[in-house]
Amino acid sequence: MKIRRITANVYEVPLGMVNAFIVEDDSLILIDTGAPGSVDKICAAVREIGREPEDIQHILLTHAHPDHAGSVAELRQLTQAKVWMHAAEFPHLQSGFVPKPPQPAFSSLLNKLLYRLFVKNASSEIPAATADELIEDGDWLPLAGGMHVIHIPGHSAGQVAFFMPGQKNVLFAADAADNMFGLSYACFYENLADAQHSLERLSTFDFDVACFGHGRSILKDAAERFRRRFIPVHQTTKAPSEWIAVEKEAIAGMHEPAKKT
């Protein structure tokens, strides 16, 4: 398997058209699990970095869509890892069924075509599982020195991103956006206005690296690229570098928690 090292302790794990991520600490943290049937690939990726599947002690789910949470039940049984997710996504994981939005919203004709080709007729069922910890916006998870939870509805009601400060600040952006054909909007959204607000909010964080559910991670100047792409600018009285959503002094420059647990 061709995994990609993103930072000293973050690995991008390609699982077909979707990515999972391994964060290496004393134990391992897995962010998302791919579609059903991805366990062998994930275990191979873990061994490729010199660890064993049993080292996975935490699984963070960005949301419950089948391509992100489809293998969590099998992995949880295999590793006994603790599963973390937002409360709004938990009923879908528990029932094993993730309904598609009745009227999906698209940012482009290309995304509408991709949805029809790859998502519309795909199964909405996943092996049912449970979560051990329900997380909310603003939570600090006591993992890898501290991970900040950012609730980013739009693609799904309970989607979350994870911000991990360190020598390089890393944003796990889930499906708020993708980087398949360059940094852009995700294939579809439940609510486009919520998604745009979520992207503006993510753009105010100070991150060097951005990791996506779909597409390659951005390894340099990622926050600046988010701001240029997702924060609208005044076209008249303000310079293009000034943003409607936030002023420069309001950009959230997150730092590591005072105490690591």
MIFI-78378 format. One line per field, with one value per residue: z negated, y, x negated of N, C-alpha, C in turn. Coordinates in steps of 0.001 Angstrom, whole numbers, plus 524288, in hexadecimal, padded with zeros to 5 digits. Atoms other than C-alpha are relative to their C-alpha. Layout:
nc3: c(Z ...)
nc2: c(Y ...)
nc1: c(X ...)
cac3: c(Z ...)
cac2: c(Y ...)
cac1: c(X ...)
cc3: c(Z ...)
cc2: c(Y ...)
cc1: c(X ...)
! end
This chain:
nc3: c(80000 7FF9B 8039B 7FF46 804ED 7FF88 803BC 802DE 80276 7FD47 7FB21 7FCB0 7FE6A 7FBCE 80015 7FB5A 7FF00 804F8 8034A 805AF 801DE 804C9 80333 8034F 80530 802AC 7FD35 7FAEC 7FF47 7FA9B 7FE93 7FC1A 7FF45 7FABA 7FEED 801D7 7FD56 7FFDF 80499 7FE7C 7FE1F 80481 802FE 7FCFE 800AA 8054E 80019 7FCC0 80332 80432 8048C 7FF7B 8004F 80575 801EB 7FF35 804C7 7FF51 7FAB5 7FFA0 7FB4B 7FE7D 7FF3E 7FFB1 7FAA8 7FF6B 7FE59 8045A 804BD 7FE6B 80253 80586 8033D 7FFD9 8027A 805A2 80213 7FF79 8030D 804E2 8002F 80188 7FB7C 80128 7FBB3 80194 8017A 7FBB3 7FC63 802C2 7FEA4 7FB08 8010B 80343 7FCE2 7FB64 7FB3B 7FF91 7FB9E 7FCA5 80048 7FC0B 7FBDC 800A7 7FDA7 7FD39 7FEC5 7FA79 7FCD2 8008B 804D9 7FF3E 7FCEC 80360 803AA 7FD33 7FE89 80441 8051C 7FFE1 8003B 8039A 8049D 804A4 8048E 80227 804B4 8047D 8041A 8040B 80147 8058E 801A2 7FC86 80056 7FE7E 7FE3B 80407 8037C 7FF66 800FD 80276 7FC7F 7FCE9 801FC 7FFEA 7FAE8 8007E 7FCDD 7FD69 7FD84 7FAD6 7FD0E 7FA7F 7FD46 80343 8047D 8045A 7FE53 80303 7FE88 8046C 7FF8D 80353 7FFFF 800D5 7FCE1 7FBB1 80163 7FC1E 7FFF6 7FD68 7FE3D 7FEA6 7FAE6 7FF6B 7FADF 7FE2F 7FCEA 7FBD5 7FB43 80269 80488 7FE28 80324 7FFEF 7FBE3 80102 8053E 801B5 8005E 7FDD1 80328 8049C 7FE4D 7FEFD 8051C 8026D 7FD5E 801C1 80557 7FFCD 7FDB3 803EF 80331 7FE45 7FF08 7FBD1 7FCE7 7FFE5 7FE55 7FDF8 7FEF6 7FA74 7FDAD 802BD 8040B 7FEC4 803C3 800F8 7FF81 7FF19 801E0 7FC4E 7FB6D 8018B 80031 7FAA5 7FD2E 80271 80287 7FBE8 8009F 7FDD3 7FAC8 7FF16 8038A 802D7 7FCF6 7FFD0 80475 8048B 7FFA8 80243 80476 8049C 7FF65 800D8 80585 80227 7FE4C 804AC 8002F 8043C 801F4 8032B 80540 80403 80264 7FCC4 8030E)
nc2: c(7FB55 7FB2E 7FBF5 7FB2A 7FD65 7FA89 7FD65 803DC 80405 80079 802F1 80047 8056D 8001C 8048E 7FF2B 7FA7F 7FD36 80080 8000E 7FDC7 80218 7FC6C 80344 7FE17 804CF 803A0 7FDF0 7FDB7 80093 7FC53 80276 80593 801C1 802E0 8056D 80321 7FD48 80152 80235 7FBBD 7FCDD 80317 7FFFE 7FAD4 7FFCD 80324 7FD5F 7FC26 802CD 800DC 80440 7FE0D 7FF77 7FAEF 7FC1D 7FFAA 7FC19 7FF20 7FB24 7FFCE 7FAB5 80066 80574 801E0 80542 8001A 7FE3C 8030F 8052C 80448 7FF06 80453 80436 7FE2C 7FF9A 80550 80201 7FD2E 7FE0E 7FA60 7FC88 7FD22 7FAB7 7FD8E 7FC1C 8025C 7FFD3 8044A 804FB 8036B 802AA 80435 803EC 802C6 80251 7FDCC 7FA72 7FE29 7FBDC 7FB5D 8003A 7FC41 7FE78 7FB09 80073 7FB0A 7FFE0 80440 80479 802BC 80289 804B2 803BD 80219 803CA 80480 802E8 7FFA8 80065 80567 80310 801D8 7FCA5 80360 80155 8033F 7FCB6 7FFBD 7FC31 7FC54 7FFC4 7FA8A 7FC4E 7FB30 7FB42 7FBA8 7FD89 803C0 80180 8058D 800E3 80392 7FDCE 7FADA 7FC9F 7FF48 7FC81 801A7 7FBBA 801D1 7FD8D 80206 7FE7E 804FE 80304 7FCC6 80089 80078 7FD0B 7FFDD 80044 7FC94 80220 7FCA5 80277 7FD5B 7FE52 80075 8033D 80005 80454 7FCFA 80389 7FEDE 7FA81 7FEB0 8042B 7FE4F 803D9 7FD20 7FB05 7FEDC 7FE7E 801D5 805A3 801F1 7FE71 7FE1B 7FFE2 7FA7F 7FD2A 7FB58 801D0 801A2 7FB54 7FDCA 80369 7FF38 7FAF8 800AA 802E8 7FCA3 7FC74 802B3 7FF5F 8053C 8008D 804A3 80173 8055E 8005A 80520 8012C 7FCE9 7FFEE 7FC0E 7FB54 8004A 7FAEF 7FB53 801DE 7FC44 7FBAC 801E4 80020 7FAAD 7FE0A 802F3 8008C 7FB46 7FC25 7FAF4 7FB62 7FECA 7FA59 7FC84 80291 802DF 80592 802F0 7FF34 803CC 7FEAA 8034D 7FED5 7FC75 802C5 800C1 803EE 8053E 8033E 8026D 803BC 80207 804BE 7FF04 7FEF7 804F4 8048E 80471)
nc1: c(7FCB1 802F9 7FE54 802E5 80138 7FE69 8036F 8030C 7FCC1 7FAFF 80066 7FB61 7FF27 7FC1F 7FC88 7FCD9 7FECE 7FFAD 804AA 8001A 804E5 8023E 80316 8034E 80158 80191 7FC96 7FE7C 7FACF 7FE2E 7FBDE 7FC9E 80124 7FEDE 7FB35 80037 803E9 8050F 80328 8050E 8034F 8019A 803CD 804D9 8025E 8021F 804D0 803E1 802CE 802A2 7FC9A 7FC3C 7FA9A 7FE5A 801CC 7FBD8 7FCE8 7FBDB 7FDFF 7FD08 7FCCF 7FE6E 7FA5D 7FE4D 7FF2C 8023D 80575 8033B 7FEEC 7FE39 802FC 800F9 7FE1D 803DD 804D7 7FF20 80021 8054F 803F2 7FDBD 800F1 7FBBE 7FDF2 7FE43 7FD22 7FC22 7FB05 7FC37 80118 7FFC7 7FB90 800F8 803B5 7FD6D 7FC15 8026A 7FDAE 80131 7FCCE 80207 7FC9E 7FBDA 80142 80579 80199 804F1 8028A 80167 7FDD8 80380 7FEB2 7FAEE 8010F 802B8 7FC29 7FCBD 80324 8027B 7FD74 7FA4C 7FE22 80339 7FD2B 7FFE2 80076 8051C 7FF7C 7FEAB 803FA 7FECE 8042F 80135 8002C 7FD64 80305 7FD44 8033D 8032C 80280 80580 800A7 8051A 802B7 8044A 80147 7FB67 7FD8E 7FB8A 7FB87 7FD45 7FB2F 7FFB0 7FB83 7FF87 80046 7FC6A 7FE82 80397 80574 803D4 8057C 80393 8048F 80417 8049D 8050C 803F9 7FCAE 7FA7C 7FD53 7FA4E 7FD57 7FB6D 7FBB4 7FDB5 7FE75 80218 8036C 80488 80079 8016C 80138 7FCC3 7FACC 7FBA5 7FF2B 7FC8D 7FA9B 7FECE 7FA8F 7FE82 8046D 80113 802DD 80536 80320 80151 803E0 80503 80206 801E4 804E5 80407 80219 803D4 80569 8021A 803D7 7FEBF 7FA79 7FF0D 7FAB2 7FDD2 80090 80429 804FF 800C6 8030E 80448 80277 7FCAA 7FAAF 7FC17 7FFC0 7FD28 7FA7F 7FDE7 7FF69 7FBFC 7FAEB 7FE0A 7FEDB 80299 7FD77 801F7 7FFEA 802CE 80436 803D5 7FEAE 80209 7FCA5 7FBD6 7FAEC 7FE91 8031D 80465 804EC 80122 7FC76 80184 800E1 80526 7FFA1 804EB 7FF68 7FDDD 803EA 80167 7FEF8 7FE3A)
cac3: c(80000 80348 7F719 7F69D 7EB22 7E8EE 7DCC0 7D301 7CD1C 7D713 7E258 7ED85 7F080 7FDE2 7FDC7 80BBC 80DB6 7FF55 7F589 7E780 7DEF7 7D4AA 7C9D8 7C2BD 7B438 7A986 7AF20 7BC84 7BFE0 7CC2E 7D283 7DA83 7DEDC 7ED34 7F35C 7EEC3 7F1E3 7EF48 7E331 7EA24 7F0CC 7E408 7DCFF 7E809 7E6C2 7D81B 7DA10 7E48E 7DA43 7D131 7C833 7C5FF 7C79E 7B8F3 7B739 7BC34 7AF92 7B4B9 7C0E8 7C406 7CDA3 7D509 7D8E2 7DB13 7E9F9 7EE95 7F4E4 7E7EA 7DD93 7E52B 7DE6F 7D0B1 7CB6B 7CFD5 7CB7E 7BE35 7BC39 7C0E1 7B91E 7ADD0 7B15A 7AB99 7B5E0 7B5AC 7BDD5 7BD85 7B75C 7C3A4 7CB52 7C0E4 7C436 7D21C 7CD4B 7C350 7CD32 7D813 7E1CC 7E67D 7EE92 7FA20 7FA4F 8012B 808D2 80941 80C39 815D6 81836 8266F 8319D 83034 82220 82606 83027 8265A 81CC2 826F7 82AD2 81D81 81291 816C3 81876 80E94 802BC 7F6CC 7EDB9 7E504 7DA79 7CE58 7C385 7B752 7B28A 7A574 7A50B 7AAEE 7AE00 7AFF7 7B603 7AE36 7A72E 7A4EA 7A664 79DA7 7A926 7AFDC 7A718 7A905 7B491 7B659 7BB41 7C520 7C89C 7D73D 7DBD1 7EA12 7EFF0 7E4BB 7D877 7CEF7 7D6EC 7CF41 7D2A9 7C9CD 7C79F 7C25D 7BE98 7BE91 7C5EC 7D190 7CEA0 7D57D 7D927 7DC20 7E461 7E711 7F255 7F00A 7FC5F 804EA 80C56 81790 8229A 81A8D 80E0E 80FFB 80A5E 8071F 8105F 809B0 7FDCB 7F5FE 7F41B 7FC7A 7F410 7E7EA 7EF89 7F3F6 7E605 7E13F 7EB76 7E7BF 7D9A5 7DCB0 7E472 7D825 7D1CF 7D2D1 7D91B 7E181 7E694 7EADC 7EC1D 7F383 7F49E 80352 80A2D 80637 7FA13 7FB82 7F50B 7F527 7F2EF 7F1FA 7E9EC 7F381 7FEB0 7F746 7F52B 80364 807AE 7FDB6 7F76D 8005F 802A5 8049F 812E6 810DA 804BC 7FEEC 80404 8082B 7FC45 7F308 7EFC9 7ED1F 7E388 7DA6C 7D86A 7D7D8 7C930 7C759 7CE10 7C446 7C1F2 7B9E6 7B16A 7A9CA 79CF5 790F5 78B7A 79322 78E39)
cac2: c(80000 80D9C 815D1 823D4 82A04 83775 83BF3 8354B 82E16 82EF1 8256C 82622 818C5 817C6 80E94 80F82 81C79 82029 8225A 81E6F 823F2 81E25 826E1 820C0 82350 81992 8125D 81482 81D20 819D8 8248D 81E5A 8102F 80FFF 80841 7FAA5 7F11C 7FA78 7F3C1 7EC03 7F84D 7FFCA 7F4C9 7F429 802D9 80189 7F6D5 7FEEF 80912 7FE90 7FD44 7F31D 7F4AE 7F2C9 7FF9E 806D4 80B61 8166F 817D7 8258D 82648 832EE 82E9F 8224E 8217A 81396 81734 81CAA 81402 80778 7FF7A 804CD 7F955 7EF41 7F78C 7FA0D 7EB7E 7E88D 7F2E9 7F646 80484 80F61 815E1 82492 82BC8 836E0 833F1 837D2 82CDA 82269 81DC7 81A9E 812B3 80BB9 8083A 804AF 80D4E 81ABD 82151 8298A 837A1 83890 84465 8449D 851A4 8531B 85DCE 85A10 851B1 84915 845FD 84312 83968 83321 83196 82AC7 821C7 81DF6 821A0 821B0 8130D 80EC8 80721 80EF6 8036A 800FD 7F6D8 7FC9A 800E6 8091F 81492 815D1 8249D 82ED4 83B61 84960 855CA 85B73 84EF0 84C52 83DDD 838EC 8326F 83529 840D1 84664 84674 85108 84D27 85635 853A6 85619 85309 8540E 8474A 84057 8455D 8402B 840DB 8452B 84945 84749 85178 84C2D 8561D 852A7 855CF 8563A 85928 84F2E 8506F 84416 84A7A 83E60 840E7 84F69 850C1 847FF 848BC 83F68 84951 85407 859AF 85AB9 8580A 84A0F 8419B 844AA 84B07 8499F 8584E 860FB 86D2A 8659D 85FF9 86D5C 8726E 86685 868C2 8770D 872EC 868CC 87325 87B38 870BB 8715A 86478 860CA 853DE 85006 841EB 83E04 83287 83371 837EF 83A1C 84173 84F55 84FDC 85E62 86B43 863F1 86E2C 878EB 870A6 86E69 87D0B 8803F 875B5 87635 883A5 88D5E 89A86 8A822 8ABB7 8BA69 8C15B 8B71F 8B0FF 8A2AD 89E9C 8A35B 89A0A 89B7F 89049 89424 89EAA 89B1E 89D16 89372 8882F 87D1D 87A2A 86DE9 868F2 85CB7 85BA0 86043 85285 84602 83A5F)
cac1: c(80000 7FB39 7FD13 7F84F 7F155 7F742 7EFF6 7E70A 7F29D 7FDB6 7FFBD 80971 80F4C 815E0 82187 8262B 82D0B 82C99 821B0 81FE4 81516 80C3F 80719 7FBB3 7FA99 7F715 802BD 808F0 81483 81C2A 82435 82F31 82FB3 8336A 83E69 84259 8377F 82C20 826BF 81C1C 81703 816D6 80FD0 805D4 8038F 80197 7F77C 7F0CF 7ED49 7E827 7F3D5 7FE87 80D4C 80EF1 80794 813A2 819E3 8225E 82ACD 82F94 83AD5 83CB0 84A67 85262 852E8 85004 84303 83E21 84465 846A9 83C15 83CFF 844E4 83ACB 82F3E 83540 83726 82947 82210 82B47 828B0 830EF 839AC 83C04 8463B 85025 85D4F 864D8 85E3A 85F83 86D68 868FD 85D6F 865DD 8706F 866F4 86E0B 869C8 8746D 87080 8756F 882A5 87DF1 86F18 868BF 85D94 853B8 8515E 8564D 84A3B 84DA7 85B9F 8568C 84D48 8587F 860DA 855AB 85052 859B2 867EE 8695B 85F2E 863A9 867B4 86592 859D4 85747 85D98 85486 85474 84C72 845B3 84466 84D83 84640 84A95 84583 83A41 83682 82817 82566 81A5C 81392 8068F 8040C 811C3 81B18 82559 832E6 83960 84799 84909 856EB 85A76 855E1 85CB3 86325 85902 84C96 840A2 832E2 82726 81C90 80FBA 8054F 7F702 7EA8D 7F3A2 801E0 80A81 818DA 82080 82B1B 83375 83CF7 83E9E 83662 82E13 82153 823F8 822F4 81CE5 8228A 83136 83E98 84267 84A2F 85720 85D1C 8697F 869A6 86102 86285 85E42 852E0 84E42 84EEC 84759 83CC7 83B8E 83A22 82FC0 8287B 82684 81E28 80F66 80B56 7FFC7 80515 812C8 81740 82387 82C97 82B15 81ECC 810C0 80CD6 807AD 7FA56 7F723 7FE6D 80B4A 81290 80F12 81410 820DD 82267 8202D 829B2 83492 83531 83C2C 835BA 83B0F 839CB 83AD9 8360C 82D0D 820B8 821C0 819E6 82493 82F8A 83DF3 83EEF 83401 829EF 81B9A 81AB3 825E8 81F0E 81EC8 81086 81242 8072F 8049C 80C27 80513 80561 8043D 80BB1)
cc3: c(80000 7FC3A 800B5 7FAB6 800AB 7FC6C 7FD23 7FDC6 8027D 80540 802C6 80225 80441 7FFEF 804A7 800DF 7FB08 7FCF2 7FA50 7FE62 7FAEE 7FD5D 7FC1A 7FAFE 7FD1F 80224 80555 7FFCD 805BB 800EE 804D3 80164 8057F 80065 7FD82 80329 8002F 7FBBF 80188 801DB 7FB78 7FCC4 802D4 7FF69 7FA9F 7FFB4 80335 7FCF1 7FB2B 7FB1D 8011E 7FF75 7FA62 7FD98 800E1 7FB21 80063 805C1 7FFDA 80529 8012A 80109 8014D 80586 800D7 801A1 7FBBA 7FB1F 80129 7FD71 7FA25 7FC9A 7FFBC 7FD4B 7FA17 7FD79 8000D 7FC13 7FA98 7FF57 7FE41 804C2 7FE36 804BF 7FDD1 7FF14 8047C 803E6 7FD7B 80175 80523 7FF43 7FD0B 80320 804AD 80514 80000 804A5 80328 7FF9C 80438 8048D 7FF4F 802E3 80253 80126 805BD 802D9 7FFA5 7FB1B 80069 80318 7FCB3 7FC20 802AC 80141 7FB56 7FAE2 8003E 7FF47 7FC84 7FB38 7FB8E 7FAFA 7FE7A 7FB81 7FB39 7FBDF 7FBDA 7FF41 7FA1E 7FDDD 80418 7FF31 8021F 801CE 7FB6C 7FC3C 8013A 7FEBB 7FDCE 80304 802EF 7FE54 7FFF5 80586 7FF34 803C1 80234 802BB 80527 80318 8058D 8035B 7FD39 7FAE7 7FB9B 8019D 7FC95 802C7 7FB05 80126 7FC1C 8004E 7FEEB 802EB 80525 7FE52 80469 7FF4B 802F8 80181 80195 80583 80035 8055A 801EB 80323 8045C 80523 7FE7B 7FB89 801BB 7FC2F 8008D 8042F 7FF39 7FA60 7FEDA 7FFFB 801B4 7FCCE 7FB0D 8016C 800F2 7FAE9 7FD53 80273 7FE91 7FA7A 7FFE5 801EF 7FC1E 7FC60 8027F 800AF 804B1 803F8 7FFBD 80246 80143 80062 8059A 80258 7FC8E 7FC09 8022F 7FBC6 7FE98 800D2 800C7 7FE4D 803CE 804F1 7FEDB 80026 80575 802C3 7FDAD 7FD18 8042C 7FED0 80207 80552 800F2 7FC45 7FD54 803BB 7FFEB 7FB57 7FB19 800AD 7FD71 7FAE1 7FB0E 8014F 7FE8B 7FA35 7FD87 801C3 7FB3C 80060 7FB5C 7FE73 7FCB3 7FAA0 7FC0D 7FD76 803C4 7FC7F 80348)
cc2: c(804DB 803FF 804B7 80288 805DA 80379 7FBBA 7FBA5 7FF6B 7FD56 80015 7FA7B 7FFEC 7FAEA 80058 805CA 8033F 7FF13 7FF2C 80237 7FD50 8044C 7FCA7 802DE 7FB45 7FB73 8026B 80214 7FF71 803D2 7FDE0 7FA89 7FE12 7FD1F 7FA97 7FCDF 8026E 7FE42 7FDE7 8043B 80352 7FD16 7FFD6 80535 80080 7FCF7 80293 80418 7FD76 7FF21 7FB72 80226 800D1 8051A 80450 80006 803E7 8006A 804DF 80002 805A0 8004B 7FA5D 7FE09 7FAD3 7FFDE 801DD 7FC98 7FA50 7FB77 800A3 7FB75 7FBA5 801A6 80065 7FAA0 7FDDB 8026A 8019A 805E4 802E6 80344 80536 8022D 803FA 7FD63 7FFDA 7FB92 7FAA6 7FCA3 7FD18 7FB6C 7FB94 7FCBD 7FD27 801E9 805E6 80231 80438 804BE 7FFCB 803B6 801CE 8050D 7FF62 80566 80078 7FB83 7FB26 7FCEF 7FD3D 7FAF6 7FBDA 7FD7E 7FBCD 7FB02 7FC9D 7FFCF 7FE9B 7FA72 7FC81 7FE73 803F8 7FCDE 7FF34 7FC36 80381 7FFA9 803D1 80391 80022 80587 8035B 80562 8048E 8041C 80266 7FC46 7FF92 7FA41 7FF0A 7FBF9 802EF 80590 803CE 800C5 802F7 7FE4D 804CF 7FDBF 802EA 7FDAE 8021C 7FB2A 7FBFE 802F1 7FFD5 7FF6D 8036E 7FFD4 7FFB1 8035F 7FE29 80388 7FCF4 80303 801E0 7FF3A 7FD3C 8007A 7FB34 80201 7FCA9 80119 80581 801F3 7FB33 80251 7FC18 8027E 8057D 800FB 80219 7FE0E 7FA19 7FE8B 801C1 801CB 7FF21 80594 80347 804D5 7FE84 7FE82 804B0 8029B 7FCB9 800CB 80543 7FF81 7FD05 80372 803D3 7FD5B 8006B 7FA96 8000B 7FBDF 7FF11 7FA90 7FF60 7FA55 7FE54 803A9 80038 8046D 8048C 80091 8053C 80456 7FE9E 803F3 8048C 7FE5A 7FF93 8057B 8022A 7FD5E 800AA 804CE 80415 80534 80457 8012A 805DF 802E0 7FD81 7FD3E 7FA36 7FCE6 800A7 7FCDA 801FB 7FD14 8017D 8041C 7FD20 7FEEC 7FBE4 7FA83 7FCD0 7FD4D 7FC57 7FE0F 7FB2D 80168 800BF 7FAF6 7FB9C 7FB82 7FB1B)
cc1: c(7FC90 80241 7FC6C 7FF1E 800F6 7FCC5 7FCFE 80354 80560 7FF24 80542 80077 8042D 8030F 803A9 800CC 80046 7FB00 80182 7FAB8 7FE6E 7FCE1 7FD0C 7FEA5 7FDB2 80335 8012B 8058F 80155 8046E 802C1 7FE0E 80116 80528 7FFC1 7FC05 7FA9F 7FC3A 7FAA4 7FC42 7FE09 7FBF5 7FABE 7FD26 7FD81 7FAE4 7FBB1 7FCF3 7FD90 8032F 803B0 80589 801DC 7FE1F 80403 80375 8047C 80166 8035E 802F6 8017F 805DB 8014A 800E0 7FD1D 7FA48 7FC48 800A0 80156 7FD2F 7FF2D 801BA 7FBEF 7FAF2 80096 7FFC0 7FA6F 7FC3F 801CF 7FF14 804E5 80197 80237 802E7 803E1 8054B 803E3 7FF2C 800E1 804B7 7FF3B 7FC3E 802A5 803EB 7FDA5 80244 7FF28 80306 7FD3D 8039B 80426 7FF11 7FA57 7FECC 7FA92 7FDD1 7FEA1 802A4 7FC93 8014F 80544 7FF56 7FD50 803BE 8034E 7FD09 7FE85 80310 805C6 801F3 7FCAE 80338 7FFA3 7FF44 7FA4D 800D9 800DF 7FBBC 801DD 7FB57 7FF46 8002C 802B8 7FD8C 80323 7FC1F 7FD08 7FD68 7FA2A 7FF9C 7FA89 7FCCC 7FBC1 7FEAB 8048D 801F7 80517 8044D 802C3 804CC 800BD 80491 8000C 7FFF0 80367 800B0 7FC00 7FA53 7FC79 7FABF 7FCC4 7FB3C 7FBF1 7FB36 7FB0B 7FBD8 80250 805A5 802E8 805E1 801DE 8056C 8049C 801F5 80244 7FE54 7FD1C 7FB83 7FEF1 7FE40 7FE30 803C5 80546 8041A 80099 803F9 805A2 80083 805C5 80208 7FB51 7FEA4 7FD02 7FA6E 7FC7C 7FE65 7FBD0 7FAA0 7FD9A 7FDBE 7FADA 7FB89 7FDAF 7FC0C 7FA97 7FD86 7FC57 801A6 805DD 80087 805C7 801CB 7FF23 7FBE9 7FB32 7FFBD 7FCCC 7FBE1 7FDA0 80404 805C0 80423 8009B 802F2 805D6 80250 800E0 8048E 8056B 801F9 800EC 7FD60 8037E 7FD95 7FF8A 7FC67 7FB58 7FC4E 80158 7FE13 8034B 804FE 80502 800DD 7FD20 7FBF5 7FAFF 7FF03 80382 7FE9E 7FE6C 7FAC6 7FFD3 7FA9B 800FE 80239 7FBA5 7FE1F 8016D 801A1 80007)
! end
